[in-house]
Amino acid sequence: MPYHYLVPNPRQNAAQSFCQSLISSPKYRADLRVRLEERTLHPAIEQMIWHYAVGKPVATMDVTLHDEDLTQLSNTELAERTRQLLGKLAQIEDSSMAGAES
């Protein structure tokens, strides 16, 4: 680890203290709430509030179909698999519509 990471930075400490005093201020919190409710708060700040409140959405997901692991497939292979599944779905819908008409 580089040396400069081990040495406290007085400017960083001062900035952190200032920011902590801001968020500790009841007036700042009230103003923040007003801006949020009036939809005048910058979208990036609102997004950050949501992330802190409920968590950041997961960037990845497990993709499985029954016992078939789809995570190792290329985009082309996934697209082909999607076309196959859509074809099966169309067949199911057609057969259920034909059954409903009889």
Steps between C-alpha positions, in 0.01 A plus 500: 500500500642840406620718786260787430202270584636452853546868579184688605415783263403815695293635208310175472434498874378861484272422204363192675433699816325770300279247319415327827397833650275563198313174525471540876324833457121484545465798263699326226293184540176698485617685186608171344156350570328803341718478187433127476124544538494792253704292251769769477776281644765391249414150371842361599443605861151350502641177356766491771233548770305206357815286493575577864137447601417174323827384348649521156344270240700188425709543186501128419250223532497123487348379178369145512216321332397196698837331548659661194772754583483782246779715645768348275311564174605776263257777407439326167423172675271676747317671214450163326379341825257792542366446146449130577313577822285764328413242233394252769296770672324585172416129452354482851295814443377371162396166646323664794317737263397205279372317808302804611333533158374140494 
